[in-house]
Amino acid sequence: MYSLVKQVESITGKELNIALIKEAYEYVSNFPSDFYDMPSKEYKQKFHISDEEYNSMILDYVLLEKYQTLLRNCDFFELIN
């Protein structure tokens, strides 16, 4: 596997960011599989959620979407400097 990765890196001029793969997988695995809706303002009001907690929920959702997209698209290659 290592040889294959190195060959792809030399052909594409991009490096596989293994730390990003691990970070994305660990973040996504901390959420239930049905966690996919961004909490609405109505949800915040209905359950009397504080602004701080609501902002944290929004940030969680945004990061979850980011990491799910990275995993789905296998977008872990970065230009080699």
FILOLO-910940 format. One record per residue: residue in one letter; x, y, z of N, C-alpha, C in turn. Coordinates in steps of 0.02 Angstrom, whole numbers, padded with zeros to 5 digits, always signed. Example, Ala and Ser with C-alpha at 12.3 -4.5 7.8 and 13.67 -1.06 7.14 Angstrom:
2
A+00660-00284+00390+00615-00225+00390+00660-00165+00390
S+00642-00112+00354+00684-00053+00357+00645+00002+00394
***
This chain:
81
M+00041-00059+00000+00000+00000+00000+00044+00063+00000
Y+00096+00061+00041+00141+00118+00045+00172+00133-00024
S+00193+00081-00060+00222+00091-00127+00173+00122-00174
L+00111+00099-00171+00059+00126-00214+00047+00200-00200
V+00043+00217-00136+00032+00287-00116+00090+00330-00141
K+00152+00306-00132+00210+00345-00153+00211+00354-00229
Q+00190+00303-00265+00188+00308-00338+00135+00360-00360
V+00077+00358-00329+00025+00407-00345+00049+00477-00329
E+00084+00484-00272+00110+00550-00253+00160+00575-00304
S+00204+00532-00329+00254+00555-00377+00222+00572-00444
I+00170+00537-00463+00136+00551-00527+00096+00615-00523
T+00060+00625-00468+00015+00682-00463+00048+00745-00435
G+00106+00737-00402+00137+00794-00369+00100+00814-00306
K+00059+00769-00281+00021+00782-00220+00037+00728-00168
E+00033+00748-00105+00049+00704-00050-00015+00685-00012
L-00019+00622+00008-00076+00599+00047-00069+00623+00119
N-00120+00658+00143-00119+00684+00211-00153+00634+00258
I-00114+00588+00285-00141+00535+00327-00170+00563+00392
A-00139+00616+00419-00165+00647+00480-00236+00674+00469
L-00249+00701+00410-00315+00728+00394-00366+00672+00388
I-00346+00615+00360-00391+00558+00356-00411+00536+00426
K-00362+00529+00469-00375+00508+00538-00420+00558+00574
E-00404+00622+00567-00443+00675+00600-00516+00673+00577
A-00526+00667+00511-00594+00665+00484-00632+00604+00508
Y-00600+00546+00505-00633+00484+00526-00651+00487+00600
E-00606+00510+00641-00619+00514+00714-00676+00563+00728
Y-00678+00619+00694-00731+00668+00706-00799+00640+00685
V-00802+00612+00625-00865+00585+00599-00890+00526+00642
S-00844+00485+00666-00865+00426+00704-00894+00444+00772
N-00887+00506+00794-00915+00527+00858-00988+00548+00853
F-01017+00544+00794-01087+00565+00784-01129+00505+00762
P-01191+00502+00784-01235+00448+00761-01247+00455+00686
S-01260+00400+00653-01267+00401+00580-01326+00443+00556
D-01376+00455+00599-01433+00496+00578-01426+00570+00597
F-01367+00590+00618-01354+00660+00634-01337+00697+00569
Y-01385+00730+00539-01371+00763+00476-01406+00829+00466
D-01451+00849+00509-01486+00912+00500-01456+00967+00543
M-01446+01024+00512-01422+01082+00549-01479+01105+00595
P-01464+01117+00658-01518+01139+00703-01544+01208+00683
S-01608+01215+00682-01640+01277+00661-01649+01324+00721
K-01666+01386+00705-01681+01435+00758-01742+01413+00798
E-01790+01381+00763-01850+01357+00797-01832+01302+00847
Y-01785+01259+00829-01761+01206+00873-01730+01237+00936
K-01690+01289+00925-01657+01325+00980-01709+01353+01028
Q-01760+01384+01000-01811+01415+01042-01854+01362+01077
K-01872+01310+01041-01916+01258+01068-01885+01224+01128
F-01819+01212+01126-01786+01176+01179-01745+01223+01225
H-01755+01288+01217-01723+01338+01260-01647+01327+01264
I-01616+01324+01207-01544+01313+01202-01509+01381+01204
S-01457+01386+01243-01420+01449+01249-01386+01465+01183
D-01369+01528+01174-01334+01550+01113-01267+01513+01106
E-01232+01506+01161-01167+01472+01159-01173+01399+01137
E-01222+01365+01166-01233+01294+01149-01256+01288+01076
Y-01300+01333+01055-01325+01333+00986-01267+01344+00937
N-01225+01392+00951-01167+01406+00907-01121+01345+00904
S-01113+01311+00960-01073+01251+00962-01104+01196+00919
M-01170+01190+00921-01205+01141+00879-01196+01156+00805
I-01199+01220+00788-01189+01241+00718-01118+01224+00696
L-01069+01239+00737-01000+01224+00721-00990+01148+00713
D-01020+01109+00757-01016+01036+00750-01044+01014+00683
Y-01101+01042+00664-01133+01024+00601-01087+01042+00541
V-01059+01102+00542-01016+01125+00487-00954+01080+00481
L-00923+01065+00538-00864+01022+00537-00882+00951+00515
L-00939+00927+00537-00961+00860+00516-00971+00858+00441
E-01003+00908+00413-01012+00911+00340-00945+00914+00304
K-00899+00954+00329-00833+00960+00299-00798+00892+00297
Y-00796+00859+00354-00760+00795+00358-00796+00740+00319
Q-00862+00740+00319-00899+00690+00279-00885+00700+00205
T-00881+00762+00183-00866+00776+00113-00795+00754+00096
L-00747+00767+00140-00679+00744+00129-00676+00668+00122
L-00710+00633+00167-00711+00560+00164-00747+00534+00102
R-00803+00564+00086-00842+00542+00028-00804+00553-00037
N-00768+00609-00042-00732+00626-00104-00659+00603-00104
C-00638+00571-00050-00566+00550-00043-00520+00609-00059
D-00535+00665-00031-00500+00727-00046-00445+00740+00006
F-00395+00695+00006-00341+00699+00056-00273+00713+00026
F-00271+00730-00037-00207+00744-00069-00195+00819-00070
E-00133+00838-00053-00114+00909-00053-00051+00917-00095
L-00044+00975-00125+00015+00989-00166+00078+00981-00125
I+00128+00950-00155+00193+00942-00122+00232+01006-00132
N+00258+01034-00078+00297+01096-00083+00368+01082-00102
***
